[in-house]
């Protein structure tokens, strides 16, 4: 929310913050249920634009020894008998899902029964997709990006539900960019605070589900360069992915990125929600043209695909131009990329 800073820069009067709780954008009917018996299966919750793909391989490429600081994995997805196809240089978007145990902790914090069944009807102003029927747990594992970074609009709306006066002023200060608010916001950003962290920090602010569904964005896919060529692997897509992780400085808590952490935990045979996205990498039309490739770390992924493309063309008797790969790794003896 950049408007307060804009008014300050222009020397204009601040526009008053909206202080009324907005009308909910969803109608939610709640009925009793059990966590282990949701109204729909997890596999039936498919985000718009996604196709379920079967994971074939999840292989660690770097040493498991203590002290090695990177987790890089080779993944393979089955695309045979699906509507999915790809070109060399494309990327694969993967929709993450939040871990069930962490989602249930959030439900408990918010005073919600994770097993309850929901029937959700979007109303005017609804901005998030959501299945019509699912459980509370599935709402927090499959739909809402509860562990994503909140924007200032989230703080603004959350302040309307704060019963504690001090918490309400702190939330309003973040939106109004007061000196105290700026300092608090810097601390939250520095610690990579997510929606759940903010809700935990302001326990008097508890919006009902009808509002949370619109306040918190849905889980977004992460795109990874495809590390294979359809000429060599027409029935599968391969990825080379490095785990995203960091340590929260204030608490020393070790955290893992939503998507890479989710993918790491999946076993072969699992269905993941995916979509092929066009990439900016375009090969020369003439395979005789030379190609120079440069990549560091898992920047190797698209060049692996290009190398497979040229190797497949040469095996078919085509004349191919020279390919040069400039690649850097932290440890030449132990990174098996």
C-alpha positions as CSV (number, residue, x, y, z in Angstrom):
1,X,0.0,0.0,0.0
2,X,2.0,3.0,-1.3
3,X,-0.6,5.7,-1.1
4,X,0.4,7.1,2.4
5,X,4.0,7.6,1.2
6,X,2.7,9.2,-2.0
7,X,0.7,11.8,-0.1
8,X,3.7,12.5,2.1
9,X,6.0,13.0,-0.9
10,X,3.5,15.3,-2.6
11,X,2.9,17.3,0.6
12,X,-0.8,16.5,0.4
13,X,-3.1,15.7,3.3
14,X,-3.2,12.1,4.2
15,X,-6.3,10.2,3.1
16,X,-8.0,8.9,6.1
17,X,-7.7,5.1,6.6
18,X,-10.9,3.1,6.0
19,X,-12.0,2.3,9.6
20,X,-15.1,0.2,8.9
21,X,-15.0,-3.6,8.6
22,X,-15.8,-4.3,5.0
23,X,-18.6,-6.6,4.0
24,X,-17.4,-10.2,3.6
25,X,-16.7,-11.3,0.0
26,X,-17.6,-14.9,0.7
27,X,-20.4,-16.7,2.3
28,X,-19.2,-19.7,4.3
29,X,-21.4,-22.4,5.7
30,X,-19.8,-24.6,8.3
31,X,-20.7,-28.2,9.3
32,X,-19.1,-30.7,11.6
33,X,-16.4,-33.0,10.2
34,X,-13.2,-35.0,10.9
35,X,-9.7,-34.1,9.7
36,X,-9.3,-37.6,8.2
37,X,-12.6,-37.4,6.2
38,X,-12.7,-34.2,4.2
39,X,-15.6,-33.6,1.8
40,X,-13.2,-33.8,-1.2
41,X,-10.0,-35.6,-1.7
42,X,-6.7,-33.7,-1.7
43,X,-6.1,-34.7,-5.4
44,X,-9.4,-33.2,-6.4
45,X,-8.4,-29.7,-5.4
46,X,-6.8,-28.4,-8.6
47,X,-5.9,-24.7,-9.0
48,X,-7.0,-23.0,-12.1
49,X,-4.6,-23.6,-15.0
50,X,-2.9,-26.6,-13.2
51,X,-2.6,-30.2,-14.4
52,X,-1.9,-33.0,-11.9
53,X,1.4,-34.7,-12.8
54,X,2.8,-37.9,-11.3
55,X,6.2,-37.5,-9.7
56,X,8.6,-40.3,-10.9
57,X,11.9,-39.3,-9.3
58,X,13.1,-37.3,-6.3
59,X,16.8,-37.7,-6.1
60,X,19.3,-35.8,-3.9
61,X,22.3,-34.7,-6.0
62,X,24.5,-33.2,-3.3
63,X,26.1,-35.0,-0.3
64,X,24.0,-35.7,2.9
65,X,27.0,-35.2,5.1
66,X,26.7,-32.8,8.0
67,X,27.8,-29.3,7.2
68,X,27.1,-29.4,3.5
69,X,25.1,-26.2,2.9
70,X,23.0,-27.0,-0.2
71,X,20.2,-29.4,-1.0
72,X,20.0,-29.8,-4.8
73,X,17.6,-32.3,-6.3
74,X,16.7,-34.0,-9.5
75,X,13.0,-34.4,-10.2
76,X,11.2,-36.2,-12.9
77,X,7.4,-35.9,-13.8
78,X,5.4,-38.2,-16.0
79,X,3.6,-36.4,-18.9
80,X,2.7,-39.4,-21.0
81,X,-1.1,-39.7,-21.3
82,X,-1.6,-36.1,-20.2
83,X,-2.4,-32.9,-22.1
84,X,1.1,-31.5,-21.1
85,X,3.8,-31.0,-23.7
86,X,6.9,-28.8,-23.6
87,X,9.7,-27.3,-25.7
88,X,13.4,-27.0,-24.9
89,X,13.8,-23.8,-22.8
90,X,10.4,-23.9,-21.2
91,X,9.8,-23.8,-17.4
92,X,7.5,-25.9,-15.2
93,X,5.3,-24.1,-12.7
94,X,4.6,-26.1,-9.5
95,X,1.9,-25.2,-7.0
96,X,3.1,-25.8,-3.4
97,X,1.0,-27.0,-0.6
98,X,1.4,-26.1,3.0
99,X,2.4,-28.8,5.4
100,X,-0.6,-30.3,7.3
101,X,1.0,-30.1,10.7
102,X,1.9,-26.4,10.3
103,X,-1.6,-25.6,8.9
104,X,-3.2,-27.3,11.8
105,X,-1.1,-25.3,14.2
106,X,-2.4,-22.1,12.5
107,X,-6.0,-23.4,12.8
108,X,-5.4,-24.0,16.5
109,X,-4.0,-20.5,17.0
110,X,-7.0,-19.0,15.3
111,X,-9.4,-21.1,17.3
112,X,-10.6,-23.1,14.2
113,X,-11.5,-26.8,14.1
114,X,-9.4,-28.2,11.2
115,X,-11.9,-31.0,10.6
116,X,-14.9,-28.8,10.0
117,X,-16.4,-28.9,6.5
118,X,-16.9,-25.7,4.6
119,X,-19.2,-24.7,1.7
120,X,-17.8,-21.5,0.2
121,X,-19.8,-19.2,-2.1
122,X,-18.0,-16.1,-3.6
123,X,-19.8,-12.8,-3.4
124,X,-19.2,-9.4,-4.9
125,X,-15.5,-8.4,-4.5
126,X,-14.2,-11.9,-4.1
127,X,-10.6,-12.1,-5.4
128,X,-9.4,-15.6,-4.6
129,X,-10.3,-18.9,-6.2
130,X,-11.6,-21.4,-3.8
131,X,-13.2,-24.9,-4.1
132,X,-16.9,-24.8,-3.3
133,X,-16.4,-27.6,-0.7
134,X,-13.4,-28.5,1.4
135,X,-12.3,-28.8,5.0
136,X,-10.8,-26.1,7.2
137,X,-7.5,-27.9,7.1
138,X,-7.6,-28.1,3.2
139,X,-8.3,-24.4,3.1
140,X,-5.0,-23.7,4.9
141,X,-3.0,-26.5,3.2
142,X,-4.2,-26.2,-0.4
143,X,-5.6,-22.7,-1.0
144,X,-4.4,-19.9,1.3
145,X,-0.8,-18.7,1.3
146,X,-0.8,-18.4,5.1
147,X,3.1,-18.7,5.1
148,X,3.5,-16.1,2.4
149,X,4.6,-12.5,2.9
150,X,1.8,-10.1,3.8
151,X,1.3,-6.7,2.1
152,X,0.3,-3.5,3.8
153,X,-3.3,-4.0,2.8
154,X,-3.3,-7.1,5.0
155,X,-2.1,-5.0,8.0
156,X,-4.7,-2.4,7.3
157,X,-7.6,-4.8,7.2
158,X,-6.2,-6.8,10.2
159,X,-6.2,-3.6,12.3
160,X,-10.0,-3.4,11.9
161,X,-10.3,-6.7,13.9
162,X,-7.8,-5.9,16.7
163,X,-9.6,-5.7,20.1
164,X,-6.5,-4.6,21.9
165,X,-5.9,-0.8,21.5
166,X,-2.1,-1.1,21.4
167,X,-2.2,-3.8,18.7
168,X,-4.6,-1.7,16.7
169,X,-2.4,1.4,16.9
170,X,0.7,-0.7,15.9
171,X,-1.1,-2.1,12.9
172,X,-2.4,1.3,11.8
173,X,1.1,2.7,12.3
174,X,2.5,0.2,9.7
175,X,0.0,1.4,7.2
176,X,0.3,5.1,7.9
177,X,4.2,4.8,7.8
178,X,4.6,6.4,11.2
179,X,8.2,6.3,12.6
180,X,7.1,3.5,15.0
181,X,5.3,1.7,12.2
182,X,8.2,1.9,9.8
183,X,10.5,0.4,12.5
184,X,8.1,-2.4,13.2
185,X,7.6,-3.1,9.5
186,X,11.4,-3.2,8.9
187,X,11.7,-5.7,11.7
188,X,8.9,-7.9,10.2
189,X,10.4,-7.7,6.7
190,X,13.9,-8.4,8.1
191,X,12.6,-11.6,9.8
192,X,10.7,-12.6,6.6
193,X,7.5,-12.5,8.6
194,X,4.6,-14.3,7.0
195,X,0.8,-14.1,7.5
196,X,0.9,-16.6,10.3
197,X,3.7,-14.8,12.1
198,X,1.7,-11.5,12.0
199,X,-1.4,-13.2,13.3
200,X,0.6,-14.7,16.1
201,X,2.1,-11.3,16.9
202,X,-1.3,-9.7,17.2
203,X,-3.4,-12.2,19.1
204,X,-6.4,-9.9,19.6
205,X,-6.9,-9.6,15.8
206,X,-8.9,-12.6,14.7
207,X,-10.8,-12.0,11.4
208,X,-13.5,-14.6,10.7
209,X,-13.0,-17.1,7.9
210,X,-15.3,-15.0,5.6
211,X,-12.7,-12.2,5.7
212,X,-9.5,-14.3,5.9
213,X,-10.3,-16.0,2.6
214,X,-10.1,-12.6,0.9
215,X,-7.3,-11.1,3.0
216,X,-4.8,-13.8,2.4
217,X,-3.7,-14.5,-1.2
218,X,-3.9,-18.0,-2.7
219,X,-0.8,-20.2,-3.1
220,X,1.0,-19.2,-6.2
221,X,3.1,-21.5,-8.4
222,X,6.9,-21.3,-8.6
223,X,8.5,-21.7,-12.0
224,X,11.6,-23.8,-12.5
225,X,13.6,-24.1,-15.7
226,X,13.0,-27.5,-17.3
227,X,16.3,-29.5,-17.4
228,X,15.4,-31.9,-20.2
229,X,14.6,-31.9,-23.9
230,X,11.5,-33.4,-25.4
231,X,13.7,-34.9,-28.2
232,X,15.4,-37.0,-25.6
233,X,12.6,-37.3,-23.0
234,X,9.2,-36.9,-24.7
235,X,7.3,-38.6,-21.9
236,X,8.7,-36.8,-18.9
237,X,9.9,-33.5,-17.6
238,X,13.1,-33.2,-15.5
239,X,14.0,-30.5,-13.1
240,X,17.2,-29.5,-11.2
241,X,16.1,-27.5,-8.1
242,X,18.0,-26.0,-5.2
243,X,16.3,-25.8,-1.9
244,X,15.5,-22.2,-0.7
245,X,16.3,-21.8,3.0
246,X,17.3,-19.2,5.6
247,X,17.6,-18.5,9.3
248,X,15.4,-16.0,11.0
249,X,17.9,-13.7,12.7
250,X,15.8,-12.7,15.7
251,X,14.7,-16.2,16.6
252,X,17.4,-18.3,14.9
253,X,14.6,-20.4,13.5
254,X,15.6,-22.3,10.3
255,X,13.0,-22.1,7.6
256,X,12.6,-23.6,4.1
257,X,10.9,-22.1,1.1
258,X,7.3,-23.1,0.6
259,X,7.7,-24.7,-2.9
260,X,11.1,-26.3,-2.6
261,X,10.3,-27.6,0.9
262,X,7.1,-29.1,-0.4
263,X,8.7,-30.7,-3.4
264,X,11.5,-32.2,-1.2
265,X,9.0,-34.1,0.9
266,X,7.1,-35.7,-2.0
267,X,7.6,-39.4,-2.8
268,X,7.5,-41.0,-6.2
269,X,3.9,-41.7,-7.2
270,X,2.6,-38.4,-5.7
271,X,0.5,-36.1,-7.8
272,X,1.7,-32.5,-8.0
273,X,-0.1,-29.6,-9.6
274,X,1.9,-28.2,-12.5
275,X,1.8,-26.1,-15.7
276,X,4.3,-25.6,-18.5
277,X,5.3,-21.9,-19.0
278,X,7.0,-20.5,-22.0
279,X,10.5,-19.3,-21.2
280,X,12.7,-16.5,-22.6
281,X,15.3,-19.0,-23.8
282,X,14.9,-19.6,-27.5
283,X,17.3,-21.8,-29.5
284,X,18.5,-20.8,-32.9
285,X,16.3,-22.1,-35.7
286,X,19.4,-23.5,-37.5
287,X,20.9,-26.3,-35.3
288,X,24.3,-25.5,-37.0
289,X,24.5,-22.2,-35.2
290,X,26.8,-22.1,-32.2
291,X,25.5,-21.8,-28.7
292,X,27.3,-20.3,-25.7
293,X,25.8,-21.2,-22.3
294,X,26.6,-19.8,-18.9
295,X,25.1,-20.9,-15.6
296,X,26.0,-21.1,-12.0
297,X,24.5,-23.5,-9.4
298,X,21.1,-24.7,-10.7
299,X,21.4,-22.2,-13.5
300,X,22.7,-25.3,-15.2
301,X,19.1,-26.6,-15.6
302,X,18.1,-25.0,-19.0
303,X,21.5,-25.6,-20.4
304,X,21.2,-29.3,-19.6
305,X,18.0,-29.2,-21.7
306,X,19.8,-27.4,-24.6
307,X,22.7,-30.0,-24.5
308,X,20.2,-32.8,-24.6
309,X,18.5,-31.2,-27.6
310,X,21.7,-30.8,-29.6
311,X,22.9,-34.4,-28.6
312,X,19.5,-35.8,-29.8
313,X,19.8,-33.9,-33.1
314,X,23.3,-35.2,-33.7
315,X,22.2,-38.8,-33.0
316,X,19.6,-38.4,-35.7
317,X,22.3,-37.5,-38.2
318,X,21.7,-33.7,-38.1
319,X,24.7,-31.4,-38.4
320,X,24.9,-29.3,-35.2
321,X,27.0,-26.3,-34.3
322,X,29.5,-26.1,-31.4
323,X,28.1,-25.7,-27.8
324,X,30.2,-24.2,-25.0
325,X,29.1,-24.3,-21.4
326,X,30.6,-22.1,-18.7
327,X,29.5,-23.6,-15.3
328,X,30.5,-22.9,-11.8
329,X,30.0,-25.1,-8.7
330,X,31.0,-24.6,-5.0
331,X,32.6,-28.0,-4.7
332,X,33.7,-29.7,-7.9
333,X,34.2,-33.1,-6.2
334,X,30.9,-33.4,-4.5
335,X,28.2,-31.7,-6.5
336,X,26.8,-34.3,-8.9
337,X,24.8,-32.1,-11.2
